[in-house]
Amino acid sequence: MSTRTLQQQRIYRLFEIFPGASVWIAVVLAVVLSFVAPVVAIIFILLFDLLWCFRVVLFVFYLAIAWRQFRKTSSIDWEARLKTFPDAKTLFHVVMLPTYTEDISVIRATLASLRTVRFPLSQMLIVLAGEERDGDRFLANAEVIQKEFAGVFGALLCTIHPKNLPEEIPGKGSNMNWAGHRLQEYLDEQGIAYPHVVVSAFDIDTIVHPQYFAYLSYLYLTSPEPTRASYQPIALYANNIWESPAAVRVGAFGTTFWIMAELARRDHTITFSSHSMPMQALVDVGFWEKDIVTEDSRIFHQCLRKYHGKYRVIPMYLPVSMDTVGVGGYIESLGRLYKQVRRWAWSVEHFPYLLWYFARDAETPLWIRIRLIWKEWEGRFSWATAPVIMFLMGRLPLYVASQQGSELALITQAPFVLQWLMRIAMVGVLASALLSFALLPPRPKHAPRWAPLVMVLQWLLVPITFVVFGSIPALDAQTRLMLGKYLGFNVSAKRSFSKTRNV
């Protein structure tokens, strides 16, 4: 914002205000209409629920496609297929692992999983990116890790991001920006060409599928214009799923299934959480932005800007497994879940970003600009409003109308119609519940025998989690942006004990 004129800053602020304002206008209007014109409100809610039933059916359809692709992809020996490509021997994979305050056991477990992948470890470069704000811990951890994993990978680089640099906010994006430039210096020194390097930006607790890098290499070597694409795996939050509270588990699986459905809808896919992308693209855009919270999806939009819409996401139907936020006590875990969802919902910051830059970008096709801007707004609007309208406000106009003594057929039949629409919408919950068991890691010995029963009953919490850990944190994030109360980066706690492979 500092490089913009005062007038430009005011225009950008209007763009930031719009998403939150549109949500609050819709919520207030729904309440007012419930009292002033309950019949109009009932018609609106019926149409809204009907639309959501259609979206649920669509969700289940794409989830089924993604599940089929996942099963098919998991059954293929990608390492064997890769041996038929001579160029695979010149391809390097960089794994970026930003860390802040994590215990060494978390770092050790992640590197141990990387050690067992079915891809030549000599072609893998690990970047352990620490923070000066946690300098003593990081340097001590780095020293131990370098000794334990000496000679295992092609290189194990440790970087430390200085604190209080100008035009930055503390967080993952600024850390990886610093580490990315250090990586670029290393590649230049080694004479490794950028198009021969694929960078995987992982959370520090990421446990990869054994064939992740073989599959990624295959996609990179067979896709047209591979340097103009990011590669998005299935994000599976299952490392500590058996130890997490029920609401956290529902939220974790809900996120996984949303990602799977989005992967099947290629025109809807953007990068999220742990993902991979070309080093060439990172260099072209100047690496991750240093002053934002949601750097994982912003990097995709940076590439869209740079290449004027000619950038895409290629789905990877293999999982990477990470921790849920279910660390600590029950109430503490729920608080962490709320903050995590709010941080994800802070991706609403992409709407003013895209609107600002695409408004003046004549080189990007108009239909691409309109589609992306609409998707950013509509997705965040529905995220904040749909649970409230469906579960909380759906009965309000019916109650008001009944109190007024109305006997219109629409009003008397509306409760039954709403009930059937909600039953249809529960198909999505049923599909998610069934698939969740297929993705569960084996029950650990310390988990009680009746724990699987709880895994079934937990899906009864969906209406509550949909509102409390869906709509409300999204509304919180959009309201903060609307008021100019910018959100800082919140680090999710990681487990401090050994992890098992769940992918």
C-alpha positions as CSV (number, residue, x, y, z in Angstrom):
1,M,0.0,0.0,0.0
2,S,2.9,2.3,0.6
3,T,3.7,2.7,-3.1
4,R,0.1,3.8,-3.9
5,T,-1.1,7.4,-3.9
6,L,-3.7,8.4,-1.2
7,Q,-6.5,8.2,-3.8
8,Q,-5.4,4.7,-4.8
9,Q,-5.2,3.6,-1.2
10,R,-8.8,4.8,-0.7
11,I,-10.0,2.9,-3.7
12,Y,-8.2,-0.2,-2.5
13,R,-9.9,0.2,0.9
14,L,-13.3,0.3,-0.8
15,F,-12.4,-3.0,-2.4
16,E,-11.5,-4.4,1.0
17,I,-14.7,-3.2,2.5
18,F,-17.0,-4.7,-0.2
19,P,-16.9,-8.4,0.8
20,G,-17.7,-7.8,4.5
21,A,-20.3,-5.1,3.7
22,S,-22.1,-7.4,1.2
23,V,-22.3,-10.2,3.9
24,W,-23.6,-7.9,6.6
25,I,-26.2,-6.3,4.2
26,A,-27.4,-9.8,3.3
27,V,-27.7,-10.9,7.0
28,V,-29.4,-7.7,8.1
29,L,-31.7,-7.7,5.1
30,A,-32.7,-11.3,5.9
31,V,-33.6,-10.4,9.5
32,V,-35.5,-7.3,8.4
33,L,-37.5,-9.1,5.7
34,S,-38.4,-11.8,8.2
35,F,-40.3,-9.2,10.2
36,V,-41.4,-6.7,7.5
37,A,-42.1,-9.2,4.6
38,P,-42.0,-12.7,6.0
39,V,-43.4,-14.2,2.8
40,V,-40.6,-12.7,0.7
41,A,-38.1,-13.9,3.2
42,I,-39.6,-17.4,3.1
43,I,-39.4,-17.5,-0.8
44,F,-35.8,-16.3,-0.6
45,I,-34.8,-19.0,1.9
46,L,-36.6,-21.7,-0.1
47,L,-34.7,-20.7,-3.2
48,F,-31.5,-20.4,-1.3
49,D,-31.8,-23.9,0.2
50,L,-32.8,-25.3,-3.2
51,L,-29.6,-23.8,-4.7
52,W,-27.6,-25.4,-1.9
53,C,-29.2,-28.7,-2.5
54,F,-28.0,-28.5,-6.0
55,R,-24.5,-27.5,-4.9
56,V,-24.4,-30.5,-2.4
57,V,-25.4,-32.9,-5.2
58,L,-22.6,-31.3,-7.4
59,F,-20.2,-31.6,-4.5
60,V,-20.9,-35.3,-4.0
61,F,-20.6,-35.8,-7.8
62,Y,-17.1,-34.2,-7.9
63,L,-16.1,-35.9,-4.7
64,A,-16.9,-39.3,-6.2
65,I,-14.8,-38.4,-9.3
66,A,-11.9,-37.4,-7.1
67,W,-12.2,-40.5,-4.9
68,R,-12.1,-42.7,-8.0
69,Q,-9.0,-40.8,-9.3
70,F,-7.4,-41.1,-5.8
71,R,-7.9,-44.9,-5.8
72,K,-6.6,-45.2,-9.3
73,T,-3.5,-43.0,-8.7
74,S,-2.7,-44.8,-5.5
75,S,-2.5,-48.1,-7.2
76,I,0.0,-47.1,-9.9
77,D,3.8,-47.6,-9.5
78,W,4.9,-44.1,-10.4
79,E,8.5,-44.9,-9.6
80,A,8.6,-47.6,-12.3
81,R,6.9,-45.3,-14.8
82,L,9.4,-42.6,-14.1
83,K,12.3,-44.8,-15.1
84,T,11.2,-44.5,-18.7
85,F,12.0,-40.8,-18.7
86,P,15.7,-39.9,-19.1
87,D,15.0,-36.3,-18.1
88,A,14.0,-37.5,-14.6
89,K,17.7,-37.9,-13.8
90,T,18.2,-34.1,-14.2
91,L,15.1,-33.1,-12.2
92,F,15.6,-31.7,-8.7
93,H,13.0,-31.5,-5.9
94,V,13.3,-28.8,-3.3
95,V,11.3,-29.2,-0.1
96,M,10.7,-25.9,1.8
97,L,10.1,-26.5,5.5
98,P,9.4,-23.2,7.4
99,T,9.6,-23.7,11.1
100,Y,8.8,-21.6,14.2
101,T,8.9,-22.8,17.8
102,E,8.3,-26.4,16.7
103,D,9.8,-29.2,18.8
104,I,12.7,-31.1,17.1
105,S,10.6,-34.3,17.2
106,V,8.2,-32.7,14.6
107,I,11.1,-31.7,12.3
108,R,12.7,-35.1,12.7
109,A,9.5,-37.0,11.9
110,T,9.0,-35.0,8.7
111,L,12.5,-35.5,7.5
112,A,12.3,-39.2,8.4
113,S,9.2,-39.5,6.1
114,L,11.1,-37.8,3.3
115,R,13.9,-40.2,3.8
116,T,11.7,-43.1,2.8
117,V,10.2,-41.7,-0.5
118,R,10.6,-43.6,-3.7
119,F,12.7,-41.1,-5.5
120,P,16.5,-40.6,-5.6
121,L,17.4,-38.7,-2.4
122,S,20.5,-37.3,-4.1
123,Q,18.1,-35.2,-6.3
124,M,16.2,-33.8,-3.3
125,L,17.2,-30.5,-1.6
126,I,15.8,-29.7,1.8
127,V,15.5,-26.1,3.0
128,L,14.8,-25.8,6.7
129,A,13.7,-22.2,7.2
130,G,13.9,-20.8,10.7
131,E,13.2,-17.5,12.3
132,E,15.5,-15.2,14.2
133,R,12.6,-14.6,16.6
134,D,13.1,-18.2,17.6
135,G,16.8,-18.2,16.8
136,D,18.3,-20.1,19.8
137,R,15.8,-23.0,19.5
138,F,16.2,-23.2,15.7
139,L,20.0,-23.1,15.7
140,A,20.1,-25.9,18.2
141,N,17.5,-28.0,16.3
142,A,19.3,-27.3,13.0
143,E,22.6,-28.5,14.4
144,V,21.1,-31.8,15.5
145,I,19.1,-32.3,12.3
146,Q,22.2,-31.7,10.1
147,K,24.1,-34.3,12.1
148,E,21.3,-36.9,12.0
149,F,20.6,-36.5,8.3
150,A,24.1,-35.7,7.0
151,G,24.6,-37.1,3.5
152,V,21.0,-38.4,3.2
153,F,19.8,-35.8,0.8
154,G,21.4,-33.9,-2.1
155,A,21.6,-30.9,0.2
156,L,20.2,-29.8,3.5
157,L,20.2,-26.0,3.8
158,C,19.3,-24.1,6.9
159,T,18.2,-20.5,6.6
160,I,17.3,-18.0,9.3
161,H,14.9,-15.2,8.5
162,P,15.9,-11.9,10.2
163,K,13.3,-10.2,12.3
164,N,11.8,-6.7,11.8
165,L,12.7,-6.4,8.1
166,P,10.8,-3.5,6.4
167,E,7.5,-4.1,4.6
168,E,7.0,-7.5,6.2
169,I,4.7,-9.1,8.7
170,P,6.0,-12.1,10.7
171,G,4.8,-15.3,9.2
172,K,5.3,-18.1,6.8
173,G,5.2,-16.0,3.7
174,S,8.0,-13.6,4.8
175,N,10.1,-16.6,6.0
176,M,9.8,-18.5,2.7
177,N,10.5,-15.3,0.7
178,W,13.8,-15.0,2.5
179,A,14.5,-18.7,2.2
180,G,13.6,-18.7,-1.4
181,H,16.2,-16.1,-2.2
182,R,18.8,-18.1,-0.4
183,L,17.7,-21.1,-2.4
184,Q,18.1,-19.2,-5.6
185,E,21.6,-18.2,-4.6
186,Y,22.5,-21.9,-3.9
187,L,21.1,-23.1,-7.3
188,D,23.0,-20.3,-9.1
189,E,26.2,-21.4,-7.3
190,Q,25.6,-25.0,-8.3
191,G,24.7,-24.2,-11.9
192,I,21.3,-25.8,-11.6
193,A,18.8,-24.4,-14.2
194,Y,15.5,-23.2,-12.7
195,P,13.3,-25.2,-15.2
196,H,14.9,-28.4,-13.7
197,V,13.7,-27.6,-10.2
198,V,10.3,-28.2,-8.6
199,V,9.7,-26.6,-5.2
200,S,7.3,-28.1,-2.6
201,A,6.2,-25.6,0.0
202,F,5.2,-27.8,2.9
203,D,4.1,-27.2,6.5
204,I,6.7,-28.5,8.9
205,D,4.4,-31.4,10.0
206,T,3.8,-32.7,6.4
207,I,4.1,-36.4,6.0
208,V,4.3,-37.3,2.3
209,H,3.0,-40.3,0.4
210,P,6.0,-42.6,-0.5
211,Q,5.4,-42.0,-4.2
212,Y,4.6,-38.3,-4.0
213,F,7.8,-37.1,-5.7
214,A,7.8,-39.8,-8.4
215,Y,4.2,-38.9,-9.2
216,L,5.0,-35.2,-9.2
217,S,8.0,-35.8,-11.5
218,Y,5.8,-37.7,-13.9
219,L,3.3,-34.9,-14.0
220,Y,6.0,-32.3,-14.4
221,L,7.7,-34.1,-17.3
222,T,4.4,-35.0,-19.2
223,S,2.4,-31.8,-18.8
224,P,2.5,-29.1,-21.5
225,E,4.2,-26.0,-20.2
226,P,5.0,-27.5,-16.8
227,T,6.6,-24.3,-15.6
228,R,3.2,-22.6,-15.9
229,A,1.4,-24.8,-13.4
230,S,1.3,-25.5,-9.7
231,Y,0.7,-29.1,-8.4
232,Q,-1.9,-29.5,-5.7
233,P,-2.1,-32.8,-3.6
234,I,-4.9,-33.8,-1.3
235,A,-4.4,-32.2,2.1
236,L,-5.2,-34.8,4.7
237,Y,-5.2,-33.7,8.3
238,A,-4.8,-37.2,9.9
239,N,-1.5,-37.4,11.7
240,N,-3.1,-37.0,15.1
241,I,-6.8,-37.5,14.1
242,W,-7.5,-40.1,16.7
243,E,-6.3,-37.8,19.5
244,S,-8.3,-34.8,18.3
245,P,-11.8,-33.6,19.6
246,A,-14.8,-34.6,17.5
247,A,-15.4,-31.1,16.2
248,V,-11.8,-30.8,15.1
249,R,-12.1,-34.1,13.2
250,V,-15.2,-33.0,11.4
251,G,-13.5,-29.8,10.4
252,A,-10.4,-31.6,9.3
253,F,-12.3,-34.1,7.1
254,G,-14.5,-31.4,5.8
255,T,-11.5,-29.5,4.5
256,T,-10.0,-32.6,2.9
257,F,-13.2,-33.4,1.1
258,W,-13.6,-29.8,-0.1
259,I,-10.1,-30.0,-1.5
260,M,-10.8,-33.3,-3.3
261,A,-14.0,-32.0,-4.9
262,E,-12.2,-28.8,-6.0
263,L,-9.4,-30.9,-7.6
264,A,-12.0,-32.6,-9.7
265,R,-13.3,-29.2,-10.8
266,R,-10.0,-28.0,-12.4
267,D,-11.3,-24.5,-13.2
268,H,-11.9,-24.0,-9.5
269,T,-8.6,-25.3,-8.1
270,I,-6.1,-23.0,-6.5
271,T,-3.1,-23.8,-4.3
272,F,-3.9,-24.5,-0.7
273,S,-1.6,-25.4,2.2
274,S,1.2,-27.8,1.2
275,H,1.7,-27.8,-2.6
276,S,4.4,-27.9,-5.3
277,M,5.3,-25.5,-8.1
278,P,8.1,-24.6,-10.5
279,M,11.2,-22.8,-9.3
280,Q,11.1,-20.8,-12.5
281,A,7.6,-19.4,-11.6
282,L,8.8,-18.5,-8.1
283,V,11.8,-16.6,-9.5
284,D,9.6,-14.8,-12.1
285,V,7.1,-13.5,-9.5
286,G,9.8,-12.7,-6.9
287,F,8.8,-15.5,-4.5
288,W,6.0,-15.3,-1.9
289,E,4.7,-12.0,-0.8
290,K,6.0,-10.9,2.6
291,D,3.1,-8.9,4.0
292,I,0.1,-11.3,3.8
293,V,-1.3,-14.2,5.8
294,T,-2.6,-16.6,3.1
295,E,0.6,-17.0,1.1
296,D,-0.3,-20.5,0.0
297,S,-3.1,-19.3,-2.3
298,R,-1.7,-15.9,-3.0
299,I,1.3,-17.3,-4.8
300,F,-1.1,-18.8,-7.3
301,H,-2.7,-15.4,-7.9
302,Q,0.8,-13.9,-8.2
303,C,1.5,-16.3,-11.1
304,L,-1.8,-15.6,-12.7
305,R,-0.9,-11.9,-12.7
306,K,2.6,-12.5,-14.0
307,Y,1.5,-14.7,-16.9
308,H,-1.7,-12.9,-17.6
309,G,-4.1,-15.8,-16.8
310,K,-1.9,-18.4,-18.4
311,Y,-1.2,-20.4,-15.3
312,R,-3.1,-23.3,-13.8
313,V,-3.2,-25.9,-11.1
314,I,-2.7,-29.6,-12.0
315,P,-4.4,-31.9,-9.4
316,M,-2.4,-34.5,-7.7
317,Y,-4.6,-37.3,-6.5
318,L,-2.1,-38.4,-3.7
319,P,-2.3,-37.2,-0.1
320,V,0.1,-35.4,2.1
321,S,-0.8,-35.8,5.8
322,M,-0.6,-33.1,8.4
323,D,-1.6,-32.5,12.0
324,T,-5.0,-31.2,13.0
325,V,-5.1,-28.4,15.5
326,G,-6.3,-30.8,18.1
327,V,-3.3,-30.2,20.4
328,G,-3.7,-29.6,24.1
329,G,-7.0,-29.5,26.0
330,Y,-10.4,-29.8,24.5
331,I,-11.3,-26.1,24.8
332,E,-7.9,-25.1,23.7
333,S,-8.2,-27.3,20.6
334,L,-11.6,-25.7,19.7
335,G,-10.0,-22.3,20.1
336,R,-7.2,-23.3,17.7
337,L,-9.7,-24.7,15.2
338,Y,-11.6,-21.4,15.2
339,K,-8.4,-19.4,14.6
340,Q,-7.2,-21.8,11.9
341,V,-10.5,-21.4,10.0
342,R,-10.4,-17.7,10.5
343,R,-6.9,-17.6,9.0
344,W,-8.1,-19.6,6.0
345,A,-11.1,-17.3,5.7
346,W,-8.6,-14.4,5.6
347,S,-8.1,-15.4,2.0
348,V,-10.8,-12.8,1.4
349,E,-7.8,-10.5,1.1
350,H,-7.4,-12.0,-2.4
351,F,-10.6,-10.3,-3.6
352,P,-9.3,-6.7,-3.5
353,Y,-5.9,-7.9,-4.7
354,L,-7.4,-9.5,-7.9
355,L,-9.9,-6.7,-8.4
356,W,-7.2,-4.0,-8.2
357,Y,-4.7,-5.7,-10.6
358,F,-7.1,-7.3,-13.0
359,A,-9.0,-4.0,-13.5
360,R,-5.9,-2.7,-15.3
361,D,-4.7,-5.9,-16.9
362,A,-5.9,-5.9,-20.5
363,E,-3.7,-8.8,-21.4
364,T,-5.6,-11.3,-19.3
365,P,-8.7,-12.4,-21.1
366,L,-11.8,-10.7,-19.7
367,W,-13.7,-13.9,-19.0
368,I,-10.8,-15.2,-16.9
369,R,-10.7,-12.0,-14.9
370,I,-14.5,-12.0,-14.3
371,R,-14.5,-15.7,-13.4
372,L,-11.7,-15.4,-10.9
373,I,-13.1,-12.2,-9.2
374,W,-16.6,-13.7,-9.0
375,K,-15.2,-16.9,-7.6
376,E,-13.3,-15.1,-4.9
377,W,-16.3,-13.0,-3.8
378,E,-19.0,-15.6,-4.1
379,G,-17.0,-18.3,-2.4
380,R,-16.3,-16.1,0.7
381,F,-19.9,-14.7,0.7
382,S,-21.4,-18.2,0.7
383,W,-18.9,-19.3,3.3
384,A,-20.0,-16.6,5.7
385,T,-23.8,-16.6,5.0
386,A,-24.9,-20.1,4.0
387,P,-24.7,-21.8,7.4
388,V,-26.4,-18.9,9.1
389,I,-29.3,-18.7,6.6
390,M,-29.8,-22.4,6.4
391,F,-29.6,-23.4,10.1
392,L,-30.4,-20.2,12.1
393,M,-32.5,-17.9,10.0
394,G,-34.5,-20.5,8.1
395,R,-37.2,-20.7,10.8
396,L,-37.4,-17.0,11.7
397,P,-39.8,-15.8,9.0
398,L,-41.9,-18.9,9.5
399,Y,-42.3,-18.1,13.2
400,V,-43.1,-14.4,12.4
401,A,-45.7,-15.4,9.8
402,S,-47.3,-17.9,12.1
403,Q,-47.5,-15.3,14.9
404,Q,-49.3,-12.9,12.5
405,G,-51.9,-15.6,11.9
406,S,-51.1,-16.1,8.2
407,E,-52.6,-19.2,6.6
408,L,-51.1,-18.9,3.1
409,A,-50.4,-22.3,1.6
410,L,-46.7,-21.3,1.1
411,I,-46.3,-20.6,4.8
412,T,-48.1,-23.8,5.9
413,Q,-46.1,-26.0,3.5
414,A,-42.8,-24.3,3.8
415,P,-41.6,-26.2,6.9
416,F,-42.1,-29.6,5.1
417,V,-40.3,-28.3,2.0
418,L,-37.4,-27.0,4.1
419,Q,-37.3,-30.3,6.0
420,W,-37.0,-32.3,2.7
421,L,-34.4,-29.9,1.3
422,M,-32.3,-30.3,4.4
423,R,-32.6,-34.1,4.1
424,I,-31.3,-34.0,0.6
425,A,-28.5,-31.7,1.7
426,M,-27.5,-34.3,4.3
427,V,-26.4,-36.6,1.4
428,G,-23.1,-34.6,1.4
429,V,-22.7,-35.3,5.1
430,L,-23.4,-39.0,4.6
431,A,-20.9,-39.2,1.7
432,S,-18.2,-37.5,3.8
433,A,-18.9,-39.8,6.8
434,L,-18.4,-42.9,4.7
435,L,-15.2,-41.7,3.0
436,S,-13.8,-40.5,6.2
437,F,-13.4,-44.1,7.4
438,A,-11.5,-45.0,4.3
439,L,-9.0,-42.3,5.0
440,L,-8.6,-43.0,8.7
441,P,-5.2,-44.3,9.7
442,P,-5.2,-47.5,11.8
443,R,-6.5,-47.0,15.3
444,P,-3.5,-46.6,17.7
445,K,-3.2,-48.8,20.7
446,H,-3.9,-46.0,23.1
447,A,-7.3,-45.2,21.5
448,P,-10.2,-47.0,23.2
449,R,-12.1,-49.7,21.3
450,W,-15.2,-47.6,21.2
451,A,-13.4,-44.7,19.4
452,P,-14.7,-45.8,15.9
453,L,-18.2,-45.4,17.2
454,V,-17.4,-41.8,18.2
455,M,-16.1,-41.4,14.6
456,V,-19.6,-42.2,13.4
457,L,-21.5,-40.1,15.9
458,Q,-19.3,-37.1,15.4
459,W,-21.0,-36.3,12.1
460,L,-24.1,-35.3,14.0
461,L,-22.1,-32.2,14.9
462,V,-22.1,-30.9,11.3
463,P,-24.8,-28.3,11.8
464,I,-23.0,-26.9,14.8
465,T,-19.5,-27.0,13.3
466,F,-20.9,-25.6,10.0
467,V,-22.0,-22.4,11.9
468,V,-19.5,-22.1,14.8
469,F,-16.4,-23.2,12.9
470,G,-17.5,-22.2,9.4
471,S,-19.7,-19.2,9.1
472,I,-18.7,-17.3,12.2
473,P,-14.9,-17.3,11.7
474,A,-15.5,-16.4,8.0
475,L,-17.7,-13.5,9.1
476,D,-15.1,-12.6,11.7
477,A,-12.4,-12.4,9.0
478,Q,-14.4,-10.4,6.5
479,T,-15.5,-8.0,9.2
480,R,-11.9,-7.4,10.3
481,L,-10.9,-6.7,6.7
482,M,-13.9,-4.4,6.3
483,L,-12.9,-2.4,9.4
484,G,-9.2,-2.4,8.5
485,K,-8.3,-4.5,11.5
486,Y,-5.8,-6.7,9.6
487,L,-5.1,-10.2,10.8
488,G,-1.6,-11.4,11.6
489,F,-0.2,-14.8,11.0
490,N,-1.3,-17.4,13.7
491,V,1.0,-20.5,14.0
492,S,-0.9,-23.7,14.5
493,A,0.6,-25.9,17.3
494,K,2.2,-29.1,16.3
495,R,2.6,-32.3,18.2
496,S,5.8,-32.8,20.1
497,F,5.8,-36.6,19.9
498,S,6.6,-39.0,17.1
499,K,4.2,-39.3,14.1
500,T,3.3,-42.3,12.1
501,R,2.8,-42.5,8.4
502,N,-0.9,-42.0,7.5
503,V,-0.7,-41.8,3.7
